[in-house]
Amino acid sequence: MIKLISPTTQDQIILLGDIFDRGGAEPDPVGVYFRICGLNTNVKWIRGNHDHLLAKYIYTYYGTVPKKRSNLQPYRYNLFDLMKDRLTEADMLNLADQIMDLPLHIERIIR
């Protein structure tokens, strides 16, 4: 979609949440995340419930002693494992922090 839009630095893109799990991020969720971060335009990202779910799971997983992680309920989508294989623990926790800092809504006046 970004290729079709071809946004410039003057444009603003508002991502309506659920970038993860439901946002078409598979099979390369890390690539989609980095693509979003690398957009050369003004990007506003609203936290969706699936984004929130991923962040909470990241906190739970890395907040659990490694030998007890196998006792955790697996994340309901394979997204977490795909991301964990490509990102460090610190990067995963930074992502969770970034997600939790996202607003739940953005107000805009459209004329």
HELIX and SHEET records of a PDB file:
HELIX    1   1 ILE A    2  ILE A    5  1                                   4    
HELIX    2   2 PRO A   29  CYS A   37  1                                   9    
HELIX    3   3 ASN A   49  TYR A   62  1                                  14    
HELIX    4   4 PRO A   66  ASN A   71  5                                   6    
HELIX    5   5 LEU A   79  ARG A   86  1                                   8    
HELIX    6   6 GLU A   89  MET A  100  1                                  12    
SHEET    1   A 2 GLN A  12  LEU A  15  0                                        
SHEET    2   A 2 ASN A  42  TRP A  45  1                                        
END                                                                             
